[in-house]
């Protein structure tokens, strides 16, 4: 990691049920020679919106050429994100390395037939981009490279240079999460660019040269606490995105591209529940990850929903490099609703935004040492 220990706490919302995503692939890191061979790759979609990317270069890279035979007369649609000015637009063609949204009528087996490329270079625009793994095996986040045409940097070095945000976002069951290990096969991921004229470089390395170690500055090298939450409404349980907060000696009170992570654009699903941390900007946009310096004392957790119901927030396995105790306070009433050792709290949500302060507790002070020669007791 960046010099100095980082403490991270992760929060999320759980959903019971939901169709699983599955990938079928035979290639492994143990057989790098097979990675560049022509192949057939299959994937089972979830009903509704799926954030995907192509693992192979087909002869025809249009949505119809890729998915037409899988869906036949059944409904499906493919959308790409064209930046803040264009938003979501129907995709005319699909590119290796660039992700897209597939709206599937049901759980459907889709198949791509073609060949991978050893190197894929994809130009990115300032604002949000959907990227994806162009290979037949997982591709580690720390092996992504970004270039301005002069210099080539890892994701953490690109974030320190102010090119982008040090976060790659996956999507599952209607909510976003920060992917910190590897880009999976067939899956698309959001990334936020802060500077124009940057490209992402995917370069295949065989297993002997692949870097499996987490780079300095990768947030994934931090121990973390997983916090889950759920809302029960109308006899159903829903979940939403996961979020993180923590401290690092190199972070500031403002927005740090190397540490903090904004909320990606909304998916095609109108989700009834959303959580995030109130950011430092004037528009109070929500953050999925909010890391402050060690002097930070409070974070503002926002829970927003269009529904009413009982919300449960829980956390466990506090294993941070520099752990700290905290309490959770209702921002409106000032009432403490939980402390970190309790591991959970519940509240009734009334269909509006509610805020909670997560406040770091001061460390316990040890009593003074008795002067030499003195003994306690009688």
Secondary structure, DSSP 8 states (H G I E B T S, - for coil): --SS-EEEEEE----S-----EEE----GGGGGGTTS-EEEEEE--SEEEEEEBSSB-S--SHHHHHHHHHTTS-EEEEEE--TTT-EEE-S---BTBEEEEEESSS-EEEEEEB--SEEEEEE-SEEEEEE--SSS-EEGGG-EEE-SS-EE-HHHHHHTTSB-S-EEEEETTEEEEE-SEE-TTBEEEEEESSSSEEEEEE---TTT---S--TT-GGGS-EEEEEEEEEETTEEE----EEEEEETT--SS--TTT-EE-----SS--SEEEEEE-SSTT--EEEEEEE-TT--EEEEEEEESSEEEEEEEEE----TT---EEEEETTT--EEEEGGG-EEEEEEESS-EEEEEEE-----------TT--S--
